[in-house]
């Protein structure tokens, strides 16, 4: 028996079990069914074949009541009851199926005494089959009137909802509960609520009210079903795009003996039969490039990745990513391909380049290109009183000095203001919505922190990347390509031949966060081995996200990887942008949650080279 929070909930459960017993007795005594068929039959055939509530509504949306009365088109459909009311000898209800609802009209004189007795024992959430013909009520509502069809029963009981649906008429409101009980979220938040207009004499209205007919709609309607239908459309569009360009879709292992392909903390497991430790995949990159070595010049995979990191509105430890690789291409080729891909997917899914996310209108047809150095310079606050040049970013000492000066100048500026509020003790994420003075305070603290890290020997390239993320990333609302990344944070990227401390890598940002990551692939086996060794040293210094040595991958490069460009794109984040969903949990059917009673820690963990 389920656990209940109150005696009232237990009473509702008991009432439903009692009604199920009555339905069983009715089915065995009146309809000649055995107990199993009466309570949980194994099928119901829609008629005509292929019928659904959405198809009925679409086909008869413009058909008049007079024409329906003349033709009396008959259908058999099934679904879940989302509103129900019986009073006297008639009742109205709403049947939900396929993401839409249709009104039902059940009259005792039409369905017979036994079928109407069945109707009176139904509850919200029950599944039923209905046979009848279409009509319109006096208010014009398209309605399926239950009647026997070809001698078959007008109402068929299919399944009992022994647990009561939430009180709200159109939505499950508790956000955490929506994620934990996605099945209820999909039931309650998959259609736009429509009032049921009962107009027959003496029949009650089942417009939104309380109790078994629900409650008032909330201010912001969430069509959860539509979000996940669009997610599926995103995947179809991606496959169409790459299939048309002669890419081959493949599958690579999810259990790895070496954690590689990105800088991230892995999940670990153990294979008993082989007695060996294994890692859940953090990225498929190294296996996909092995395939390019083997002669698959264009290859892609839509894959599940796992990273043992924090959760936030943009991070889930299990996520979906597209990765693709193209031989004889470089990162500049993928810049053009990326813009083409995102525009194609937007049109396939939404029919428009315009999307709305987090209060912003975003035009996916207009892209801005900036190097990482240009982005840092552009978003450095003018109050810092310094300029950071390309040369400054090639010297740990010079960069540390510039940041310290910037911190001191910001402190002096803030102290000169007539009303200087108390400072935060730690730098907070810098967002465009934050108060300008708060941003300056946070920047002063952050610059001082990074300057100290550089002075203490932290890797220059990593600190440059942190400064970029702090200064620029929240401002990249419209589509941006950020190119040329430090070597220290790009262990798999080809070096820029004109600047060996920087690599041929780009990331693209939309909505204020990274969506994709790409680079010209490193194909020098000796250089790759040295970089793996540098990563091993970083791990020895305490970096849990550094890569391990993958000797087999180095061996594969020894057989010759052609010039290749590769890219990873976060499917969850792209879906967020195309559906206007503010949290990654809104676009993952079953996001990871703490055990009930605990709140997930909301933090922005660093993520690896391949976009999450």
ZANU-581228 format. One record per residue (C-alpha): residue in one letter; residue number from 1; y negated, z negated, x negated. Coordinates in steps of 0.25 Angstrom, whole numbers, plus 2048, in hexadecimal, padded with zeros to 3 digits. Layout:
- a_NUM_Y_Z_X $
...
END
This chain:
- x_1_800_800_800 $
- x_2_7F2_803_7FB $
- x_3_7E9_7F8_7F7 $
- x_4_7DD_7F5_800 $
- x_5_7D0_7EF_7FE $
- x_6_7CF_7E9_80C $
- x_7_7D7_7E6_818 $
- x_8_7CF_7F0_820 $
- x_9_7D4_7FB_816 $
- x_10_7E3_7F6_818 $
- x_11_7E1_7F7_827 $
- x_12_7DC_805_826 $
- x_13_7E9_808_81D $
- x_14_7F2_801_827 $
- x_15_7EB_809_833 $
- x_16_7EE_816_82C $
- x_17_7FD_812_829 $
- x_18_7FE_80E_838 $
- x_19_7F9_81C_83C $
- x_20_802_823_833 $
- x_21_80E_81B_83A $
- x_22_809_820_847 $
- x_23_808_82E_842 $
- x_24_816_82D_83D $
- x_25_81B_828_84B $
- x_26_813_833_852 $
- x_27_819_83E_849 $
- x_28_827_839_84B $
- x_29_827_837_859 $
- x_30_81E_842_85E $
- x_31_81E_84D_854 $
- x_32_82D_84C_850 $
- x_33_82A_849_841 $
- x_34_832_840_838 $
- x_35_829_835_832 $
- x_36_826_83C_825 $
- x_37_821_849_82C $
- x_38_819_841_836 $
- x_39_811_839_82B $
- x_40_812_842_81E $
- x_41_816_850_821 $
- x_42_818_859_815 $
- x_43_80F_865_819 $
- x_44_806_86B_823 $
- x_45_804_87A_823 $
- x_46_7F6_880_825 $
- x_47_7F4_88B_82F $
- x_48_7F1_896_82D $
- x_49_7F6_895_81F $
- x_50_7EB_893_815 $
- x_51_7E2_88C_81F $
- x_52_7D9_881_81A $
- x_53_7CD_879_820 $
- x_54_7C3_880_817 $
- x_55_7C9_88E_81A $
- x_56_7C8_88B_829 $
- x_57_7BA_886_828 $
- x_58_7B5_892_820 $
- x_59_7BC_89C_829 $
- x_60_7B7_896_836 $
- x_61_7A9_891_832 $
- x_62_7A2_89B_83A $
- x_63_7AB_89D_845 $
- x_64_7A5_899_852 $
- x_65_7AB_88F_85C $
- x_66_7AD_89A_866 $
- x_67_7B5_8A2_85D $
- x_68_7BE_897_859 $
- x_69_7C0_893_867 $
- x_70_7C4_8A2_86A $
- x_71_7CD_8A4_85E $
- x_72_7D2_895_85C $
- x_73_7D7_897_84D $
- x_74_7E2_88E_84A $
- x_75_7E5_886_83D $
- x_76_7ED_87C_837 $
- x_77_7E7_874_82C $
- x_78_7E9_866_826 $
- x_79_7E0_85C_81E $
- x_80_7DB_84E_81E $
- x_81_7D3_847_829 $
- x_82_7C5_843_825 $
- x_83_7C0_83F_832 $
- x_84_7C7_83C_83F $
- x_85_7C4_836_84D $
- x_86_7CC_836_859 $
- x_87_7C7_831_867 $
- x_88_7CD_833_874 $
- x_89_7D4_840_875 $
- x_90_7CD_848_869 $
- x_91_7C9_846_85B $
- x_92_7C2_84D_850 $
- x_93_7C5_84C_841 $
- x_94_7C3_853_834 $
- x_95_7CE_859_82B $
- x_96_7CB_85B_81C $
- x_97_7D2_865_814 $
- x_98_7CF_86E_808 $
- x_99_7C2_867_806 $
- x_100_7BC_86A_814 $
- x_101_7BE_864_822 $
- x_102_7C0_869_830 $
- x_103_7BE_862_83D $
- x_104_7CA_85F_846 $
- x_105_7CA_85D_855 $
- x_106_7D6_856_85B $
- x_107_7D8_855_86A $
- x_108_7E3_84E_871 $
- x_109_7E5_859_87B $
- x_110_7E6_863_871 $
- x_111_7EF_85D_866 $
- x_112_7F8_854_870 $
- x_113_7F9_845_871 $
- x_114_803_843_865 $
- x_115_7FA_84B_85B $
- x_116_7EE_844_860 $
- x_117_7F5_837_85E $
- x_118_7F7_83B_850 $
- x_119_7E8_83F_84E $
- x_120_7E5_831_853 $
- x_121_7ED_82B_847 $
- x_122_7E6_833_83C $
- x_123_7DC_82D_832 $
- x_124_7D2_832_828 $
- x_125_7D9_838_81C $
- x_126_7E6_83C_824 $
- x_127_7EB_84A_821 $
- x_128_7EF_852_82E $
- x_129_7F2_860_832 $
- x_130_7EA_866_83E $
- x_131_7ED_873_846 $
- x_132_7E4_879_850 $
- x_133_7D9_883_852 $
- x_134_7CA_884_84E $
- x_135_7BE_881_857 $
- x_136_7B0_87C_856 $
- x_137_7AA_870_85C $
- x_138_79E_870_864 $
- x_139_796_86D_858 $
- x_140_79D_879_851 $
- x_141_7A6_871_848 $
- x_142_7B2_879_843 $
- x_143_7BE_871_848 $
- x_144_7CD_872_848 $
- x_145_7D2_86E_856 $
- x_146_7E0_868_855 $
- x_147_7EA_870_85E $
- x_148_7F9_873_85D $
- x_149_7FB_881_856 $
- x_150_808_889_859 $
- x_151_80E_87C_85E $
- x_152_80B_874_852 $
- x_153_805_866_852 $
- x_154_7F5_866_851 $
- x_155_7F5_85A_848 $
- x_156_7FF_857_83C $
- x_157_7FE_84A_834 $
- x_158_800_84C_825 $
- x_159_7FC_840_81E $
- x_160_7F6_832_820 $
- x_161_7EA_82D_818 $
- x_162_7EE_81E_817 $
- x_163_7E2_81A_810 $
- x_164_7D4_81B_816 $
- x_165_7CA_825_811 $
- x_166_7BD_820_80C $
- x_167_7B2_81D_817 $
- x_168_7A8_827_813 $
- x_169_7A9_834_81B $
- x_170_7A7_83E_810 $
- x_171_7A8_836_803 $
- x_172_7AF_82C_7FA $
- x_173_7A3_825_7F4 $
- x_174_7A8_81C_7E9 $
- x_175_7A7_825_7DD $
- x_176_7B2_81E_7D5 $
- x_177_7BB_81E_7E1 $
- x_178_7B9_82D_7E2 $
- x_179_7BE_82F_7D4 $
- x_180_7CA_826_7D5 $
- x_181_7CE_82B_7E3 $
- x_182_7CB_83A_7E2 $
- x_183_7D5_83D_7ED $
- x_184_7CC_835_7F6 $
- x_185_7BF_83B_7F0 $
- x_186_7C5_849_7F3 $
- x_187_7C8_845_801 $
- x_188_7BA_83F_805 $
- x_189_7B1_848_7FC $
- x_190_7B6_856_7FE $
- x_191_7AF_85B_80A $
- x_192_7A1_85A_810 $
- x_193_7A2_851_81C $
- x_194_7A0_858_829 $
- x_195_79D_851_836 $
- x_196_7A8_853_841 $
- x_197_7A2_857_84E $
- x_198_7AB_852_859 $
- x_199_7A5_859_866 $
- x_200_7B0_858_870 $
- x_201_7AD_84F_87C $
- x_202_7B1_841_879 $
- x_203_7B5_844_86B $
- x_204_7AF_83B_860 $
- x_205_7A8_841_854 $
- x_206_7AD_840_846 $
- x_207_7A0_842_83F $
- x_208_79F_839_833 $
- x_209_79F_82A_837 $
- x_210_7A7_81E_832 $
- x_211_7B6_81A_832 $
- x_212_7C0_825_834 $
- x_213_7B6_830_834 $
- x_214_7AF_82C_827 $
- x_215_7A1_828_824 $
- x_216_794_82F_820 $
- x_217_793_839_815 $
- x_218_78D_835_808 $
- x_219_780_83B_803 $
- x_220_786_843_7F8 $
- x_221_792_84B_7FC $
- x_222_79D_84D_7F1 $
- x_223_7A7_858_7F3 $
- x_224_7B1_853_7E9 $
- x_225_7BB_85E_7ED $
- x_226_7B1_869_7EA $
- x_227_7AE_863_7DC $
- x_228_7BD_865_7D9 $
- x_229_7BE_872_7DF $
- x_230_7B3_877_7D6 $
- x_231_7BA_871_7CA $
- x_232_7C6_879_7CD $
- x_233_7BC_885_7CF $
- x_234_7B6_882_7C1 $
- x_235_7C4_883_7BB $
- x_236_7C7_890_7C2 $
- x_237_7BA_896_7BD $
- x_238_7BD_892_7AF $
- x_239_7CB_898_7AF $
- x_240_7C5_8A5_7B5 $
- x_241_7BA_8A6_7AB $
- x_242_7C4_8A4_79F $
- x_243_7CF_8AC_7A5 $
- x_244_7C6_8B8_7A7 $
- x_245_7C2_8B7_798 $
- x_246_7D1_8B8_793 $
- x_247_7D2_8A9_790 $
- x_248_7E0_8A3_791 $
- x_249_7E2_896_798 $
- x_250_7EB_88C_791 $
- x_251_7F0_87E_791 $
- x_252_7F1_875_785 $
- x_253_7F7_867_782 $
- x_254_7F1_85B_788 $
- x_255_7F9_852_77F $
- x_256_7F4_853_771 $
- x_257_7FA_84D_764 $
- x_258_7EC_84E_75E $
- x_259_7DF_84B_766 $
- x_260_7D6_857_763 $
- x_261_7CD_862_768 $
- x_262_7C1_858_76B $
- x_263_7BB_84B_766 $
- x_264_7BF_841_770 $
- x_265_7C8_835_771 $
- x_266_7D6_839_777 $
- x_267_7E0_832_780 $
- x_268_7EC_82F_779 $
- x_269_7FB_82E_77E $
- x_270_809_82F_778 $
- x_271_815_838_77A $
- x_272_821_82F_77B $
- x_273_82C_83A_778 $
- x_274_825_83F_76C $
- x_275_81F_832_768 $
- x_276_812_837_765 $
- x_277_803_834_768 $
- x_278_7FC_83E_770 $
- x_279_7EE_840_776 $
- x_280_7E9_846_783 $
- x_281_7E1_852_780 $
- x_282_7D2_851_77D $
- x_283_7D0_860_77C $
- x_284_7D9_86C_77B $
- x_285_7D1_873_771 $
- x_286_7DA_873_765 $
- x_287_7E6_878_76D $
- x_288_7DE_883_773 $
- x_289_7D9_887_765 $
- x_290_7E7_888_760 $
- x_291_7EA_892_76B $
- x_292_7DE_89A_766 $
- x_293_7E5_89A_758 $
- x_294_7F1_89F_760 $
- x_295_7EA_8AB_765 $
- x_296_7E5_8A6_773 $
- x_297_7D7_8AC_770 $
- x_298_7D1_8A7_77D $
- x_299_7D7_89A_783 $
- x_300_7D2_88F_78D $
- x_301_7D8_882_793 $
- x_302_7D3_87A_79F $
- x_303_7D8_86C_79A $
- x_304_7D9_85D_79D $
- x_305_7D3_855_791 $
- x_306_7D4_846_78F $
- x_307_7CA_83E_787 $
- x_308_7CB_82F_785 $
- x_309_7BC_82C_787 $
- x_310_7B3_826_792 $
- x_311_7B0_82B_7A0 $
- x_312_7A2_82F_7A5 $
- x_313_79C_839_7AF $
- x_314_7A0_843_7A5 $
- x_315_7AC_83E_79E $
- x_316_7BA_83C_7A3 $
- x_317_7C6_839_79A $
- x_318_7CE_845_7A0 $
- x_319_7C6_852_7A2 $
- x_320_7C8_861_7A3 $
- x_321_7C3_86B_799 $
- x_322_7C3_879_797 $
- x_323_7C5_87E_789 $
- x_324_7C5_88C_784 $
- x_325_7C5_894_777 $
- x_326_7C2_8A2_773 $
- x_327_7C6_8A8_766 $
- x_328_7BC_8B1_75E $
- x_329_7B0_8AA_765 $
- x_330_7A6_89F_761 $
- x_331_79E_895_768 $
- x_332_793_89E_76B $
- x_333_79D_8A7_773 $
- x_334_7A0_89A_77B $
- x_335_792_897_77E $
- x_336_791_8A4_786 $
- x_337_79F_8A2_78C $
- x_338_79B_894_790 $
- x_339_78F_898_798 $
- x_340_797_8A3_79F $
- x_341_7A2_89A_7A2 $
- x_342_799_88F_7A9 $
- x_343_792_899_7B1 $
- x_344_79E_8A0_7B5 $
- x_345_7A5_892_7BA $
- x_346_798_88E_7C1 $
- x_347_798_89B_7C9 $
- x_348_7A7_89A_7CC $
- x_349_7A6_88C_7D1 $
- x_350_798_88B_7D7 $
- x_351_793_899_7D8 $
- x_352_786_895_7D1 $
- x_353_781_892_7C3 $
- x_354_779_887_7C8 $
- x_355_780_879_7C9 $
- x_356_77A_86B_7CC $
- x_357_77E_85F_7C4 $
- x_358_779_851_7C3 $
- x_359_76C_855_7CA $
- x_360_76A_862_7C1 $
- x_361_76A_870_7C5 $
- x_362_771_877_7BA $
- x_363_771_886_7B7 $
- x_364_77E_88A_7B0 $
- x_365_779_898_7AD $
- x_366_76E_893_7A4 $
- x_367_772_88D_796 $
- x_368_76A_887_78B $
- x_369_76F_888_77C $
- x_370_76B_87D_772 $
- x_371_771_879_765 $
- x_372_775_86A_764 $
- x_373_769_868_75A $
- x_374_75F_86F_764 $
- x_375_764_867_76F $
- x_376_761_85A_767 $
- x_377_754_85F_763 $
- x_378_750_863_772 $
- x_379_754_856_778 $
- x_380_74F_84C_76D $
- x_381_743_844_774 $
- x_382_736_848_76F $
- x_383_732_839_76E $
- x_384_73C_838_763 $
- x_385_732_83F_75A $
- x_386_73C_847_751 $
- x_387_742_854_750 $
- x_388_750_856_74C $
- x_389_753_864_745 $
- x_390_760_86B_742 $
- x_391_75F_866_734 $
- x_392_75E_857_738 $
- x_393_76B_858_73F $
- x_394_772_85C_732 $
- x_395_76F_84F_72B $
- x_396_774_841_730 $
- x_397_768_83A_729 $
- x_398_75D_843_72E $
- x_399_763_843_73D $
- x_400_764_833_73C $
- x_401_756_832_737 $
- x_402_750_83B_742 $
- x_403_758_834_74D $
- x_404_753_826_748 $
- x_405_745_82C_748 $
- x_406_746_831_756 $
- x_407_74B_823_75A $
- x_408_740_81C_754 $
- x_409_735_826_75A $
- x_410_73B_824_768 $
- x_411_73B_815_766 $
- x_412_72C_815_762 $
- x_413_729_81F_76D $
- x_414_730_815_778 $
- x_415_729_809_772 $
- x_416_71B_810_773 $
- x_417_71D_812_782 $
- x_418_716_807_78B $
- x_419_722_803_792 $
- x_420_72E_803_78A $
- x_421_73A_7FE_792 $
- x_422_746_7F7_78B $
- x_423_74F_800_783 $
- x_424_75E_802_786 $
- x_425_767_7FC_77C $
- x_426_76F_809_77A $
- x_427_76C_817_77B $
- x_428_770_81D_789 $
- x_429_774_82B_78C $
- x_430_768_833_78D $
- x_431_767_83B_79A $
- x_432_75C_844_79F $
- x_433_75A_83B_7AB $
- x_434_757_82E_7A3 $
- x_435_749_829_7A2 $
- x_436_742_82F_796 $
- x_437_73F_822_78F $
- x_438_74E_81D_791 $
- x_439_752_82A_78A $
- x_440_748_828_77E $
- x_441_74D_81A_77D $
- x_442_75C_81E_77D $
- x_443_758_82A_773 $
- x_444_752_820_769 $
- x_445_75E_817_769 $
- x_446_768_823_768 $
- x_447_760_829_75D $
- x_448_760_81C_755 $
- x_449_76F_81A_758 $
- x_450_773_828_753 $
- x_451_76A_827_747 $
- x_452_771_81A_743 $
- x_453_77F_821_745 $
- x_454_77B_82C_73C $
- x_455_776_823_731 $
- x_456_783_81B_732 $
- x_457_78B_828_72F $
- x_458_78E_82E_73D $
- x_459_791_83C_73D $
- x_460_785_845_73E $
- x_461_78B_84F_748 $
- x_462_790_845_751 $
- x_463_782_83E_752 $
- x_464_77B_84B_754 $
- x_465_785_84E_760 $
- x_466_782_840_766 $
- x_467_773_842_765 $
- x_468_774_850_76C $
- x_469_77C_849_777 $
- x_470_772_83E_779 $
- x_471_766_847_778 $
- x_472_76A_854_77E $
- x_473_776_854_787 $
- x_474_770_84D_793 $
- x_475_765_858_794 $
- x_476_76F_863_794 $
- x_477_76F_865_7A3 $
- x_478_76E_874_7A4 $
- x_479_779_87C_79C $
- x_480_777_87A_78D $
- x_481_77F_87F_781 $
- x_482_77E_876_775 $
- x_483_783_87C_769 $
- x_484_786_879_75A $
- x_485_78C_86B_759 $
- x_486_78E_862_74C $
- x_487_79B_864_745 $
- x_488_79E_855_746 $
- x_489_7A0_856_755 $
- x_490_7A7_863_755 $
- x_491_7B4_862_74D $
- x_492_7BA_86F_753 $
- x_493_7AD_878_752 $
- x_494_7AA_883_748 $
- x_495_79F_880_73F $
- x_496_792_887_740 $
- x_497_792_890_734 $
- x_498_783_88E_732 $
- x_499_783_87F_734 $
- x_500_790_878_72F $
- x_501_78D_86B_736 $
- x_502_78C_871_743 $
- x_503_796_879_74C $
- x_504_797_885_755 $
- x_505_799_87C_762 $
- x_506_792_87B_76F $
- x_507_792_872_77B $
- x_508_78D_876_789 $
- x_509_786_86C_791 $
- x_510_782_86C_7A0 $
- x_511_77E_860_7A9 $
- x_512_77B_858_79D $
- x_513_789_857_797 $
- x_514_792_860_78F $
- x_515_79B_869_796 $
- x_516_7A1_872_78B $
- x_517_7A3_872_77C $
- x_518_7A6_87E_774 $
- x_519_7A7_883_765 $
- x_520_7AB_88D_75B $
- x_521_7B9_888_757 $
- x_522_7BB_883_749 $
- x_523_7C6_88C_744 $
- x_524_7C7_888_735 $
- x_525_7D3_880_733 $
- x_526_7CE_879_727 $
- x_527_7C1_875_72D $
- x_528_7C8_870_73A $
- x_529_7D1_867_731 $
- x_530_7C5_861_72A $
- x_531_7BE_85F_738 $
- x_532_7CB_858_73D $
- x_533_7CB_84F_731 $
- x_534_7BC_84C_733 $
- x_535_7C0_848_741 $
- x_536_7CB_83F_73C $
- x_537_7C1_838_733 $
- x_538_7B8_836_73F $
- x_539_7C4_830_747 $
- x_540_7C7_827_73B $
- x_541_7B8_822_73C $
- x_542_7BA_81E_74B $
- x_543_7B7_82B_753 $
- x_544_7C2_82A_75E $
- x_545_7BE_838_762 $
- x_546_7C0_83F_755 $
- x_547_7CB_84A_754 $
- x_548_7D8_848_74D $
- x_549_7DE_852_743 $
- x_550_7E5_85D_74A $
- x_551_7ED_863_73F $
- x_552_7F4_86D_748 $
- x_553_7E7_873_74D $
- x_554_7E2_874_73E $
- x_555_7EF_87C_73C $
- x_556_7ED_885_748 $
- x_557_7DF_888_742 $
- x_558_7E6_88C_736 $
- x_559_7ED_898_73D $
- x_560_7DF_89D_741 $
- x_561_7D6_89A_74C $
- x_562_7CD_8A6_74F $
- x_563_7BE_8A3_751 $
- x_564_7BE_89C_75E $
- x_565_7B4_895_768 $
- x_566_7B9_88A_772 $
- x_567_7B3_882_77D $
- x_568_7B6_876_786 $
- x_569_7AF_874_793 $
- x_570_7B0_868_79C $
- x_571_7B6_86C_7AA $
- x_572_7B2_85E_7B0 $
- x_573_7A4_85F_7AB $
- x_574_7A2_86E_7AF $
- x_575_7A7_86A_7BD $
- x_576_79D_85E_7BE $
- x_577_792_868_7BB $
- x_578_797_873_7C6 $
- x_579_799_868_7D0 $
- x_580_78D_85F_7CE $
- x_581_797_853_7CB $
- x_582_790_848_7C3 $
- x_583_79D_842_7BE $
- x_584_7A9_848_7B7 $
- x_585_7B1_83F_7C0 $
- x_586_7AC_847_7CC $
- x_587_7B3_854_7C7 $
- x_588_7C0_84D_7C2 $
- x_589_7CA_84B_7CD $
- x_590_7D0_83E_7C7 $
- x_591_7C6_839_7BC $
- x_592_7CB_82D_7B4 $
- x_593_7C7_820_7B9 $
- x_594_7C8_812_7B5 $
- x_595_7D2_809_7BC $
- x_596_7CC_805_7CA $
- x_597_7C2_7FA_7C8 $
- x_598_7BC_7FF_7BB $
- x_599_7B1_808_7B9 $
- x_600_7B2_814_7AF $
- x_601_7A9_812_7A3 $
- x_602_79E_81D_7A4 $
- x_603_79B_822_796 $
- x_604_799_82F_78F $
- x_605_7A4_830_785 $
- x_606_7A2_83A_77A $
- x_607_7AB_846_77C $
- x_608_7B1_850_773 $
- x_609_7AE_85E_76F $
- x_610_7B5_864_77B $
- x_611_7AD_863_787 $
- x_612_7B2_858_791 $
END
